[in-house]
C-alpha cells in the first residue's frame, strides 16, 4: 500500500518505500544521517557505518537494500536491559566491519542492523518518553497473542540475502537466554524504478509503484522523522511493523481500471488519476464533466493523504513476503505515533485497499538513538 499520498511540497519521491501503507504497511533499512544519496549508489554494497547520531537502517542507504529480516523478541523480567543493548551494539560494530568470525567469511557489504525497544521497556525507563504507548487494535486484524507487540526489534537489511540468517544467528547467540523470540519475518523488495528528481521506488506485490510521499530532505526528516528530545531519545524515531496477508486472487480478478480506482493511480505509470506526473500531488477536487471525482472517495491515495488526515509524513517501506502467506511486511518510521494511528484509523473508515488485506502481526518500537564506542547503544535510556 502506499501510505500517505500528498503534502504541500511533496514533489520528491521517496526512493524507498514499498507499499501498503496503512494496513500494516512497511519499513526500511538505512543508516546514519546525511543527505539522501541518489539511486545511482543503490546497488552498491559499500559499507554503511553503524555509528553516528542516528542508527543505520533508517535513512541510508538510499534506496534501501532489497532484503530484510525482522526479529521481534521479549526479554525476561530480570534481564539488565542496558548491558544487553551495549553488547548488541558492539556485535553490530564487528559484524558490519567484517571482523566478526560469526560472519563465516561472508563480506558484510551494505549490511545494516537496527535495534528498537518496545513500549514495556520504554515505560520501565520512563513512562513519559515517546514510544511508551502500545498500538491500538484496528479492524481487519487476525493476530495471535505471540505476534502482537514485543520488547525488542532486530531489523537486519542487506543486498546479500545470505547475510540475513547468519547475522541473525550471531545476534541471537549474543543475547542468549536473555531474550525469547516471538516472531520473525523476512521480505524482499523489487527492482527500483527511476521516478523523479534522482529518486526511485519499487512496485508493491499488487503491481503498483509505491511510496511516493515521505520525508526526503534533511529538513523534512528533522520535522517528521527524528525525535528531537527529550535527551534519552533524541536522534531516535518510532517504528511500526505490520505483517499483512494479501488477497492477491481477489485483487487480480479486478479489471486494471478497477485496480486503479482502488489506489487512485495508474498502474503502469504511477500517475494520479487526476493527471500530471507521478510526482504530482493528487488533485482531490478534480471531477469528471458529470461531477464524479477523478480520484474516488474511497481511493487509497485519498484516504491515506496526510493533508486530509491532518498528520505529518512517514518514512515507510514494504517488503514482499511468501511465508506464512503471500503478502507484505510494512514498516514505517515517524516521530509521532499518531501519524500512523490517525492515518490507519482514517483508512479503517473506508479505504478500498483494505478489503484485500488482513494484518497478522503488529508491533511498535522506539528505535534507539545512534551510538559509538564512547556511547553504547541505549546507554542514555538504560544506565
C-alpha positions in Angstrom: 0.0 0.0 0.0 1.2 3.4 -0.4 0.5 5.3 2.8 0.3 9.0 2.9 -0.2 10.3 -0.5 0.1 14.1 -0.7 1.7 17.0 1.0 2.3 20.7 0.1 5.9 20.3 -1.0 5.8 16.6 -1.7 7.4 16.7 -5.1 10.3 14.4 -4.2 9.6 10.8 -4.5 10.9 8.6 -1.8 13.3 6.1 -3.2 12.5 3.5 -0.7 9.1 2.5 0.2 7.2 -0.4 -0.6 3.7 -0.3 -0.1 0.5 -0.8 1.7 0.7 2.0 3.9 -2.0 1.7 6.3 -2.9 -1.7 6.6 0.0 -2.7 8.3 2.3 -1.1 6.0 6.1 -1.1 5.9 9.6 0.0 6.7 13.1 0.1 5.6 16.7 -0.2 6.0 19.1 2.6 6.0 21.7 4.3 8.1 23.4 7.2 9.8 22.2 10.7 8.9 23.3 12.6 5.9 21.7 13.9 2.8 19.9 11.1 1.0 22.0 9.6 -1.8 21.0 9.2 -5.4 19.8 5.9 -6.6 23.0 5.6 -8.7 24.5 4.2 -5.5 21.5 2.0 -4.8 23.0 -1.3 -5.9 26.4 -0.6 -4.3 27.5 -2.8 -1.4 29.6 -0.1 0.1 29.9 -0.5 3.8 27.3 1.5 5.9 28.8 2.8 9.1 26.7 1.6 12.1 27.7 4.6 14.3 26.7 8.2 14.4 23.8 10.4 15.6 21.2 8.0 14.1 21.2 4.2 13.8 21.8 2.7 10.4 18.8 1.2 8.7 16.5 4.3 8.7 17.5 6.9 6.1 20.5 5.3 4.4 21.5 3.6 2.2 19.1 5.1 -0.3 17.3 3.2 -1.8 17.0 0.6 0.9 18.7 -2.7 0.4 16.5 -5.4 -1.2 16.5 -7.9 1.6 15.2 -7.6 5.2 14.8 -9.9 8.2 13.0 -8.6 11.2 13.1 -10.4 14.5 10.7 -9.5 17.4 11.6 -10.8 20.8 10.7 -10.4 24.5 13.1 -10.0 27.5 12.9 -11.8 30.8 11.8 -9.6 33.7 15.2 -9.8 35.5 17.3 -9.0 32.4 19.5 -6.0 32.7 18.5 -4.0 29.6 21.5 -1.7 29.4 24.2 -4.3 29.2 22.2 -6.4 26.7 21.9 -3.4 24.4 25.5 -2.4 24.8 26.6 -6.0 23.8 24.3 -5.9 20.8 25.7 -2.6 19.7 29.3 -3.9 19.9 28.3 -7.0 18.0 26.8 -4.8 15.3 30.1 -2.9 15.0 32.1 -6.1 14.5 29.6 -7.7 12.1 29.3 -4.7 9.9 33.1 -4.2 9.9 33.5 -7.8 8.7 35.8 -8.7 11.7 33.4 -11.0 13.5 34.2 -14.7 13.0 30.5 -15.4 13.2 30.1 -14.0 9.7 31.6 -17.3 8.5 33.8 -15.4 6.0 30.9 -13.6 4.3 31.7 -10.0 3.3 29.3 -7.6 5.1 28.8 -5.3 2.2 26.0 -2.8 2.9 24.7 -4.8 6.0 22.8 -2.7 8.4 21.3 -3.7 11.8 18.7 -1.5 13.6 17.6 -2.0 17.2 14.4 -0.9 18.8 12.8 -1.3 22.2 9.1 -1.9 22.8 6.6 0.0 24.9 7.1 -2.1 28.0 10.8 -1.4 28.1 10.3 2.3 27.4 7.9 2.5 30.3 10.4 0.8 32.5 12.9 3.6 31.7 10.4 6.5 31.8 6.7 6.2 31.0 6.6 9.8 29.8 9.0 9.1 26.9 7.9 8.7 23.2 7.5 5.0 22.4 5.8 4.1 25.7 2.4 3.8 24.1 1.2 0.4 22.7 -0.5 0.4 19.3 -4.3 0.2 19.5 -6.2 -2.6 17.8 -7.7 -2.0 14.4 -10.2 -3.8 12.1 -9.1 -6.5 9.7 -6.7 -8.0 12.2 -6.2 -11.7 12.8 -3.2 -11.5 15.2 -2.2 -14.3 17.6 -1.1 -13.1 21.0 2.5 -14.1 20.2 2.5 -11.8 17.1 1.3 -8.7 18.9 3.8 -6.3 20.5 7.3 -7.2 21.7 10.2 -5.9 23.8 13.0 -5.9 21.2 13.2 -5.4 17.4 16.3 -6.5 15.5 16.0 -5.3 11.9 18.7 -6.7 9.5 19.0 -5.5 5.9 21.5 -6.3 3.2 21.9 -6.6 -0.6 23.3 -10.1 0.0 20.4 -12.3 1.3 22.9 -14.9 2.6 23.9 -12.5 5.3 20.5 -12.3 6.9 20.3 -15.7 8.7 24.0 -15.6 9.6 23.8 -12.2 11.2 20.5 -13.1 12.9 22.1 -16.2 14.4 25.1 -14.2 15.6 22.9 -11.6 17.4 20.6 -14.1 18.9 23.6 -16.1 20.2 24.9 -12.9 21.7 21.7 -12.3 23.5 21.4 -15.9 24.6 18.7 -16.9 27.0 18.1 -13.2 28.0 15.6 -12.9 25.1 12.9 -15.2 23.7 12.0 -14.8 20.0 8.3 -14.1 19.4 8.1 -13.9 15.6 10.3 -13.1 12.7 9.6 -12.1 9.1 11.8 -12.0 6.0 11.0 -10.0 3.0 12.4 -8.6 -0.2 11.8 -5.5 -2.4 11.6 -5.5 -6.2 13.8 -3.6 -8.6 13.8 0.2 -8.2 12.1 2.2 -10.9 13.5 5.7 -11.6 10.8 8.2 -10.8 11.6 11.8 -10.2 14.5 14.2 -9.1 17.0 11.4 -8.9 14.8 9.2 -6.7 13.3 5.8 -7.4 10.9 3.3 -5.9 9.8 -0.4 -6.4 6.4 -1.8 -7.2 4.4 -3.4 -4.4 3.0 -7.0 -4.6 -0.2 -5.6 -6.2 1.8 -4.2 -9.1 1.7 -0.5 -8.3 4.6 1.8 -7.8 4.6 2.7 -4.2 5.9 5.2 -1.6 5.5 8.5 -3.4 5.2 10.6 -0.3 7.7 10.8 2.6 10.3 13.0 4.3 13.1 13.1 1.7 15.0 16.2 2.6 17.1 16.8 5.7 14.6 19.5 6.8 11.6 17.2 6.3 13.4 14.4 8.2 14.1 16.7 11.1 10.4 17.7 11.2 8.7 14.4 10.6 11.2 11.6 11.3 13.7 12.1 14.0 12.9 12.7 17.7 14.4 15.9 18.9 14.0 15.1 22.6 14.0 14.5 25.5 17.7 13.7 25.7 17.4 9.9 26.1 15.6 9.5 22.8 17.0 12.4 20.8 18.1 11.0 17.4 15.7 8.1 17.6 12.5 7.5 15.9 9.3 5.5 16.3 8.8 2.4 14.1 5.6 0.5 13.3 5.7 -3.1 11.9 2.7 -4.7 10.4 2.6 -8.1 8.6 -0.2 -8.2 6.1 -1.7 -11.1 4.2 -2.9 -10.0 0.8 -5.9 -11.5 -1.2 -4.0 -11.5 -4.4 -6.6 -13.6 -6.4 -9.4 -11.2 -5.5 -7.4 -8.2 -6.5 -6.1 -9.8 -9.7 -9.7 -10.6 -10.7 -10.4 -6.8 -11.0 -10.0 -5.1 -14.3 -7.0 -2.8 -14.5 -9.3 0.2 -14.4 -10.9 -1.0 -11.2 -7.5 -1.7 -9.6 -6.5 1.9 -10.4 -9.6 3.2 -8.7 -8.6 1.3 -5.6 -5.3 3.0 -5.5 -6.1 6.3 -7.2 -3.1 6.0 -9.5 -2.3 4.5 -12.9 -0.8 1.0 -12.5 1.6 1.4 -15.4 3.0 4.8 -14.6 2.0 5.7 -11.0 0.4 9.0 -12.2 -2.5 10.1 -10.1 -5.9 9.6 -11.7 -6.3 13.4 -11.5 -3.4 13.7 -14.0 0.0 15.3 -14.1 3.2 13.2 -13.4 4.0 10.5 -10.9 5.4 13.2 -8.6 2.3 15.4 -8.9 0.2 15.9 -5.8 -3.1 14.2 -6.4 -5.8 16.8 -7.2 -8.5 15.5 -4.8 -11.1 18.1 -6.0 -10.8 17.2 -9.7 -14.1 15.9 -11.2 -15.4 14.5 -14.5 -17.8 16.5 -16.6 -20.7 14.6 -14.9 -19.5 15.5 -11.4 -17.7 12.4 -10.3 -14.4 12.6 -8.5 -11.5 11.5 -10.7 -9.9 10.1 -7.6 -12.8 8.2 -5.9 -13.8 8.9 -2.3 -12.5 5.6 -1.1 -9.3 5.5 -3.1 -6.2 4.8 -1.1 -4.4 8.0 -2.1 -7.3 10.0 -0.8 -7.9 8.1 2.5 -4.2 8.0 3.4 -3.5 11.6 2.3 -1.6 13.3 5.2 -3.3 16.6 4.4 -6.7 15.1 4.6 -5.8 13.1 7.8 -4.1 16.1 9.3 -0.8 14.4 10.2 2.9 14.5 9.3 4.9 12.3 6.9 6.0 8.7 7.4 9.2 7.2 6.0 7.8 3.8 5.0 8.6 0.7 3.1 7.0 -2.6 2.3 8.7 -6.0 1.7 7.0 -8.8 -0.2 6.6 -12.0 1.8 5.9 -15.6 0.9 5.6 -17.1 4.4 3.5 -17.7 6.4 1.3 -16.4 3.5 1.7 -14.2 0.4 1.7 -10.6 1.5 4.0 -7.9 2.8 5.8 -6.6 5.8 5.1 -2.9 6.2 7.4 -0.7 8.3 7.0 3.0 8.9 9.2 5.4 10.8 7.8 8.7 12.2 8.5 10.9 15.3 4.8 10.9 16.4 3.0 7.6 16.7 -0.3 9.4 15.9 1.0 9.9 12.4 0.5 6.2 11.9 -2.5 5.6 14.2 -4.6 8.5 12.9 -3.8 7.5 9.3 -4.9 3.9 9.8 -8.0 5.0 11.7 -8.9 7.2 8.7 -8.3 4.4 6.3 -10.2 1.9 8.5 -13.2 4.1 8.0 -13.4 3.4 4.2 -10.2 2.7 2.2 -10.9 0.4 -0.8 -7.4 -1.1 -0.5 -8.0 -2.6 3.0 -10.7 -5.1 1.8 -7.8 -7.0 0.2 -5.7 -7.1 3.4 -5.6 -8.9 6.8 -3.0 -7.9 9.3 -1.4 -10.9 11.1 1.3 -9.3 13.2 1.7 -5.8 14.7 4.2 -4.0 16.9 5.7 -0.6 17.6 9.2 0.2 18.8 11.3 3.1 19.8 14.3 3.0 17.5 17.2 4.0 19.8 19.4 6.9 19.0 22.7 6.3 17.4 25.8 5.1 19.3 29.5 4.8 19.1 32.4 3.3 21.1 32.2 6.0 23.8 28.3 6.0 23.9 27.0 2.4 23.9 23.7 1.6 22.3 20.8 2.5 24.7 23.1 3.9 27.3 21.2 7.2 27.8 17.9 5.3 28.5 19.1 2.3 30.4 22.0 3.2 32.7 
